[in-house]
Amino acid sequence: MNKSKIIGRALGIWLFFGSFVKPSAESPPNFLVIMTDDQGKWALGQYDPRIRTPNIDYLAENGVRFDEAIAPVPVCSPARASFFTGKTPSQHGVHDFLSTSDSSQNNWLEDEKLISEELSEKGYTVGLFGKWHSDTREWIHREEFDEFLTYDEREIGWINQYLHSGTVHFSRNGVPEKYTGVQARFLTENAINFIAGSGEKPFAAFVMFTQPHFPFAALPERLVESYRSIGAEIVQLESEGSLQSRQDRVQDSQVSAHQLELMHAENIAQYLAAVTLVDEQVGQLFDALESRDLLGNTYIIFTSDHGHMTGQYGLYGKGNATRPQNLYQESINIPLVIFGPEHQVKKAQIRQEFVNLYDLFPTIAELAQIEFGTKYIGPGKSLTPLLNGNQVRGFRRYQFAEYGNARMIHNGDLKLVRYYKQKPENSYEEIWYQLGRKGSERATIEAPENEVSLEMSSALERFFSLYETKEHTGRKIWSLPKHNGAEAWR
């Protein structure tokens, strides 16, 4: 047999068997959701090339980048609960971070249907790796997850989950397990093993890293060192914003200005090293999918639970970094990138529509062909038309967020934050900001007296009248179950 015939026969065999291996457009899609912890939108190479995130950049350049994505609340537990339920905190009832030792109840989401449950009932193999924190007692296995690798704080307390390296106590499906090393790599390895073992069933893997959350220490030195000379240039330690810092200001102590700058330089170097460490894990996960020929039928969603200030307004933290709690843009703005099959995702898009973390609930449901009927009553909108590259007029006119008794609306130009008072009932104070420039929330503005401001005030009331319940509304936060020992509004 001549050489050309051998090549032709080999090609025919490859094409024949390849058709059985490659997923078709009709196959149920897989989902890989990668969520970081406390990562501001600004902390991505897409927005500052000095920050090294080549793998996430690749997803953005070959997928869709959403530049106006926000979290519905600027603190972890309620934001994650909103992601899994597709609802506002005033609907599901989680308004602040949950502490097992201080929380007044367990099973905060027992009356909610989570996207993980919807996927499991649809026939998906579902796994979670890392931070759950949408409820108390994280070490207890949730039945809708085939693999539930989370943290066990019972031995050393809450700091356990935030140890970037060293010995970390985990719970695998309710069974204690310890790991010593760089924990982000451990989560990645387990997620890859889960994907490899999913067999012919579609999978949904939620990989929930605790980076770049505090403490700003113990990240790989090779990464930290590379940021020490430039970190403080990427984010300078700024002056105060419009709200008072909840922490004692370092400037008021015996620390000199020079020492303060050195501390900030180290903090930002550690923070950015954590961002790059996560990016390396994204590359490992991507390679695992590509090597198994799964990219053609897998959606990769990269996001964070909420934003973060790492020197902005002189603060380290998010919504609970100030008194009263803030809804600063830096606290709510999040990175959001979606990469997926070519027949569903138009590449290299940068979308400017107002989107929210809870939009991922109906998006994943639609892509997985989960039909809700009238069951879903949250404010989320499917992002599928945007992924397809369609022009969608009036997708969302305003952005909304809340944090306990505080509620926010903005239109990209004006921003209103309303703080409801405990007494007299339904009374409130308001703060207005003019957006559009860096540090725009360093000072407030006088309440505008025009049609735009009146419409925004009415729109804020209309939105929450639709998306709050009497038993969970943040307007009556003082009478709700206790979340932790230092709730932001107390």
C-alpha positions in Angstrom: 0.0 0.0 0.0 1.5 3.4 -1.0 2.1 6.2 1.4 -0.9 8.3 0.3 -3.3 5.4 0.8 -2.0 4.8 4.3 -2.4 8.4 5.2 -5.9 8.5 3.7 -7.0 5.4 5.6 -5.5 6.7 8.9 -7.3 10.0 8.4 -10.6 8.2 7.7 -10.3 6.1 10.9 -9.5 9.3 12.9 -12.5 11.1 11.5 -14.8 8.1 12.1 -13.8 7.5 15.7 -13.4 11.2 16.4 -17.1 11.7 15.8 -17.8 9.5 18.8 -15.4 11.3 21.1 -16.1 14.9 20.4 -19.2 16.4 22.0 -21.9 17.6 19.7 -23.7 20.9 19.9 -26.8 19.1 21.2 -24.9 17.4 24.1 -25.6 19.0 27.5 -22.8 21.5 28.1 -20.3 21.2 31.0 -19.7 24.1 33.4 -16.5 25.2 35.1 -17.2 28.1 37.4 -14.1 29.7 39.0 -14.8 32.2 41.7 -12.2 34.1 43.6 -12.5 35.8 47.0 -12.2 39.6 47.5 -10.9 40.2 44.0 -11.7 43.7 42.7 -12.4 44.2 39.0 -9.2 46.3 38.9 -7.0 43.4 39.9 -6.8 41.8 36.5 -4.3 42.0 33.6 -7.2 43.1 31.3 -7.3 46.4 33.2 -3.7 46.8 34.1 -1.0 44.9 32.1 1.4 45.1 35.0 -0.8 42.5 36.7 0.1 39.1 35.3 -3.0 37.0 34.5 -2.2 35.6 31.0 -4.6 32.6 31.3 -7.6 34.7 32.4 -6.6 37.2 29.7 -6.8 34.4 27.1 -10.3 33.5 28.2 -11.4 37.2 27.9 -9.7 37.6 24.5 -11.4 34.4 23.2 -14.7 34.9 25.1 -16.7 37.7 26.6 -15.6 40.3 29.1 -18.2 42.1 31.0 -16.9 45.5 32.1 -20.0 46.6 34.1 -20.5 43.5 36.3 -21.2 44.0 40.0 -21.9 41.9 43.1 -25.4 42.3 44.6 -23.8 42.9 48.0 -20.2 43.7 48.9 -19.4 40.9 51.4 -18.9 37.1 50.9 -21.8 35.0 52.3 -24.7 37.0 50.9 -23.0 37.4 47.5 -22.4 33.7 47.2 -25.9 33.0 48.4 -27.1 35.3 45.6 -25.0 33.5 43.1 -26.4 30.1 44.0 -30.0 31.3 44.3 -30.2 34.0 41.7 -31.9 36.3 44.3 -31.2 39.4 46.3 -30.2 39.2 50.0 -33.7 40.7 50.8 -35.1 37.6 49.2 -32.9 34.8 50.6 -32.2 36.4 53.9 -28.4 36.2 54.1 -27.2 39.8 54.5 -23.7 39.6 56.1 -20.9 37.1 56.4 -21.9 34.0 58.3 -20.0 32.9 61.4 -20.6 29.4 62.7 -19.7 30.5 66.3 -21.9 33.7 66.3 -24.8 32.9 63.9 -28.2 32.5 65.5 -29.4 29.8 63.1 -28.3 27.0 60.8 -29.7 26.1 57.4 -30.0 29.7 56.2 -30.9 28.6 52.6 -33.0 25.5 53.4 -36.1 27.1 51.7 -34.1 28.0 48.5 -33.5 26.0 45.4 -29.8 26.4 44.4 -28.4 26.2 40.9 -26.3 23.2 42.1 -29.5 21.4 43.0 -31.1 22.3 39.6 -28.1 20.9 37.8 -28.0 17.7 39.9 -31.7 17.1 39.2 -30.9 17.6 35.5 -28.5 14.7 35.5 -25.2 16.6 36.1 -22.3 15.4 38.2 -21.8 18.4 40.5 -18.7 19.2 42.5 -17.6 22.1 44.7 -13.9 22.7 45.6 -13.0 25.4 48.1 -15.1 28.1 49.8 -18.8 27.5 50.2 -19.6 30.0 53.0 -23.2 30.4 51.9 -24.3 28.8 55.1 -22.9 27.9 58.5 -21.1 24.6 59.4 -19.4 24.4 56.0 -17.9 21.0 56.8 -21.3 19.3 56.5 -21.8 17.6 53.1 -24.6 19.0 50.9 -26.3 16.1 49.1 -26.7 17.7 45.7 -22.9 17.7 45.4 -21.3 14.5 44.2 -18.0 15.9 45.5 -18.0 18.5 48.3 -14.5 19.5 49.3 -14.7 22.4 51.6 -13.1 23.7 54.9 -13.3 22.4 58.4 -12.8 25.2 60.9 -13.5 23.2 64.0 -9.9 22.7 64.9 -8.2 26.1 64.3 -11.2 28.4 63.6 -12.2 30.7 60.7 -8.7 31.6 59.7 -8.2 28.0 58.5 -9.8 28.5 55.1 -7.7 31.6 54.3 -4.2 30.0 54.9 -2.7 30.3 51.4 0.0 27.7 52.3 0.8 25.4 55.2 -1.6 22.9 56.7 -5.2 23.5 55.9 -8.1 21.4 57.4 -10.6 20.3 54.8 -13.8 18.3 54.8 -14.4 15.9 51.9 -18.0 15.0 51.8 -18.2 15.4 55.5 -15.0 13.5 56.3 -12.1 15.5 57.8 -8.9 15.7 55.7 -5.7 17.7 56.1 -3.4 19.0 53.3 -0.1 20.7 53.6 1.1 22.8 50.7 -0.3 25.6 48.5 -4.0 25.1 49.0 -5.0 26.6 45.6 -3.1 23.8 43.9 -4.8 21.2 46.0 -8.2 22.5 44.9 -7.1 22.6 41.3 -5.9 19.0 41.4 -9.1 17.8 43.0 -11.2 19.6 40.4 -9.2 18.1 37.6 -9.7 14.6 39.1 -13.4 15.3 39.4 -13.6 16.3 35.7 -11.6 13.3 34.7 -13.9 11.0 36.6 -17.2 12.4 35.5 -17.5 9.8 32.7 -20.2 10.4 30.1 -22.4 12.5 32.3 -22.1 16.3 32.0 -20.3 18.0 34.9 -20.6 21.2 36.8 -17.5 22.1 38.8 -17.4 25.1 41.1 -13.8 25.9 42.0 -14.0 28.5 44.8 -10.5 29.9 45.6 -10.0 31.9 48.8 -7.3 34.0 47.1 -6.7 36.9 47.2 -8.5 37.3 50.5 -6.6 38.4 53.6 -4.1 37.5 55.2 -1.6 39.2 52.9 1.1 36.7 53.7 2.5 33.2 52.8 2.0 33.5 49.0 4.8 31.9 46.9 7.8 34.1 47.2 8.7 33.9 43.5 5.4 35.7 42.8 5.5 38.1 45.7 9.0 39.3 44.8 8.0 40.2 41.3 5.4 42.7 42.6 7.3 44.3 45.4 8.8 47.0 43.2 5.6 47.9 41.3 2.6 47.0 43.6 2.4 50.3 45.3 2.5 52.0 41.9 -0.5 49.9 40.7 -2.5 50.9 43.8 -1.3 53.8 45.8 -2.4 54.2 49.4 -5.0 56.9 49.1 -6.6 59.4 51.5 -9.9 58.8 53.1 -13.2 58.5 51.3 -16.6 59.9 52.2 -17.2 57.3 55.0 -15.2 56.7 58.2 -12.9 53.7 58.4 -14.2 50.9 60.6 -10.6 50.0 61.6 -8.3 52.2 63.7 -6.4 54.2 61.2 -2.7 53.2 61.0 -1.8 56.8 60.6 -3.0 57.5 64.2 -0.6 55.0 65.7 3.2 55.2 66.2 3.8 54.0 62.6 5.7 56.5 60.5 4.6 57.5 57.0 7.6 55.6 55.6 6.7 52.4 57.5 3.1 52.8 56.4 4.2 52.9 52.8 6.4 49.8 53.2 3.5 47.9 54.8 1.2 48.9 51.9 3.8 47.8 49.4 4.1 44.4 51.0 0.3 44.0 51.3 -0.3 44.8 47.6 2.5 42.6 46.5 1.0 39.6 48.4 -2.5 40.4 47.1 -1.3 40.6 43.5 0.8 37.4 44.0 -2.4 35.7 45.0 -4.2 36.9 41.8 -1.4 35.5 39.7 -1.4 32.2 41.7 -5.1 31.8 40.8 -4.3 32.6 37.2 -1.9 29.7 37.1 -4.6 27.4 38.4 -6.9 28.7 35.6 -4.3 27.6 33.1 -4.1 24.2 34.7 -7.8 23.7 34.5 -8.0 25.0 31.0 -5.3 22.5 29.9 -7.1 19.7 31.6 -10.2 20.5 29.6 -8.3 20.9 26.3 -6.3 17.7 26.7 -9.6 15.8 27.2 -11.2 17.4 24.2 -13.8 19.1 26.4 -13.4 22.7 25.4 -15.9 22.5 22.6 -18.7 21.8 25.0 -17.7 23.5 28.2 -18.5 27.0 29.5 -15.8 28.5 31.7 -17.0 31.3 34.0 -14.4 33.4 35.9 -15.6 35.9 38.5 -15.3 37.0 42.1 -17.8 37.2 44.9 -17.4 40.9 45.3 -14.8 43.7 44.9 -12.0 44.8 47.2 -10.2 48.0 48.3 -6.5 47.4 48.8 -5.4 51.0 49.6 -8.2 52.8 47.7 -9.7 55.4 50.0 -7.0 54.4 52.6 -8.9 51.1 53.2 -8.3 47.4 53.2 -11.5 45.5 52.8 -14.9 45.7 51.2 -18.4 46.8 52.2 -17.8 46.3 56.0 -14.5 48.4 55.9 -16.4 51.6 56.8 -18.9 52.9 59.2 -21.6 52.9 58.0 -21.2 50.1 55.6 -20.3 51.2 52.1 -21.4 50.3 48.6 -18.4 51.9 46.9 -17.7 51.0 43.3 -14.5 49.3 44.3 -16.5 47.1 46.7 -19.1 46.0 44.3 -17.3 45.9 40.9 -16.2 42.4 40.0 -14.4 40.8 37.1 -16.6 38.6 34.9 -15.3 36.6 31.9 -17.2 33.8 30.1 -15.6 31.5 27.6 -17.5 28.8 25.8 -18.4 26.8 22.7 -18.0 28.7 19.4 -21.6 28.1 18.4 -22.9 29.9 21.5 -20.1 32.4 22.4 -19.0 35.1 20.0 -15.3 35.6 20.7 -13.5 38.8 21.7 -16.5 40.7 23.0 -16.3 43.5 25.5 -19.8 44.1 26.8 -20.9 47.3 28.6 -24.4 46.2 29.7 -25.1 46.4 33.5 -24.9 42.8 34.7 -25.0 41.3 38.2 -23.6 38.2 39.8 -27.1 36.8 40.3 -27.5 36.8 36.5 -25.3 33.7 36.4 -28.1 31.6 37.9 -30.6 32.0 35.0 -27.7 32.0 32.5 -26.4 28.6 33.6 -30.0 27.3 33.8 -30.8 28.4 30.3 -27.6 26.9 28.8 -28.3 23.6 30.7 -31.9 23.7 29.4 -33.4 23.8 32.8 -37.0 25.1 32.6 -38.2 27.1 35.6 -41.7 28.1 34.4 -42.9 30.5 37.1 -40.6 29.1 39.8 -37.8 31.6 39.5 -38.7 35.0 41.0 -35.3 36.6 41.3 -34.1 39.7 39.4 -31.5 37.8 37.4 -31.4 38.0 33.6 -29.9 35.4 31.3 -26.7 36.6 29.6 -27.1 34.2 26.7 -28.1 36.9 24.2 -25.0 38.8 25.1 -22.8 35.8 24.8 -24.2 35.2 21.3 -23.1 38.7 20.3 -26.6 40.2 20.0 -27.4 43.8 20.5 -29.9 44.0 23.3 -31.5 47.3 23.8 -32.4 48.3 27.4 -30.9 45.2 28.9 -30.7 46.9 32.3 -31.1 50.6 32.9 -29.8 50.7 36.5 -27.5 48.8 38.8 -28.8 47.8 42.2 -27.1 46.5 45.3 -27.7 46.3 49.0 -26.0 45.6 52.3 -28.2 45.2 55.4 -30.1 48.5 55.8 -28.2 50.1 52.9 -29.5 50.1 49.3 -27.9 51.5 46.2 -28.9 52.5 42.7 -26.7 54.0 40.0 -27.0 54.7 36.2 -23.3 54.9 35.5 -23.3 58.7 36.2 -25.3 59.4 39.3 -25.3 57.1 42.4 -27.8 57.1 45.3 -27.1 55.2 48.5 -30.0 55.0 51.0 -29.6 54.0 54.6 -32.8 52.9 56.3 -33.1 53.7 60.0 -34.3 51.4 62.8 -36.5 54.1 64.2 -38.8 55.7 63.1 -39.7 52.8 60.8 -39.2 53.4 57.0 -37.2 56.6 57.6 -33.8 56.9 55.9 -30.8 59.1 55.1 -29.4 59.4 51.6 -26.0 60.0 50.0 -25.4 61.0 46.4 -22.2 60.6 44.4 -21.1 61.7 40.9 -19.5 58.8 39.2 -17.2 58.7 36.2 -13.8 59.4 37.5 -11.2 57.6 39.7 -11.9 58.2 43.4 -15.3 59.7 42.7 -16.7 58.5 46.0 -14.1 60.4 48.0 -16.7 63.2 48.4 -20.5 63.3 48.2 -22.6 65.8 46.2 -25.8 67.6 47.0 -28.9 65.7 46.2 -29.8 66.6 42.6 -33.1 68.3 42.1 -34.1 67.0 38.7 -36.2 64.4 36.9 -33.3 61.9 36.8 -32.8 61.9 40.6 -36.6 61.6 41.2 -36.8 58.6 38.7 -33.8 57.0 40.4 -35.3 57.3 43.8 -38.6 55.8 42.5 -36.7 53.0 40.6 -34.9 52.0 43.8 -38.2 51.6 45.6 -39.8 49.7 42.7 -37.0 47.3 42.4 -37.0 46.3 46.0 -40.7 46.1 46.2 -40.4 43.4 43.6 -37.4 41.7 45.0 -37.7 41.5 48.8 -39.8 39.5 51.2 -41.3 40.5 54.5 -39.3 38.0 56.4 -36.0 38.8 54.8 -36.0 42.5 53.9 -33.0 44.5 54.8 -35.2 47.4 55.8 -35.8 45.5 59.0 -32.4 44.1 59.4 -32.3 44.6 63.2 -35.1 42.0 63.7 -33.6 39.3 61.5 -31.5 36.4 62.7 -27.9 37.3 63.8 -25.3 36.6 61.2 -22.1 37.2 63.2 -20.8 39.0 66.2 -19.9 42.2 64.3 -22.7 42.8 61.8 -22.0 45.9 59.7 -25.1 47.8 60.7 -24.7 47.3 64.5 
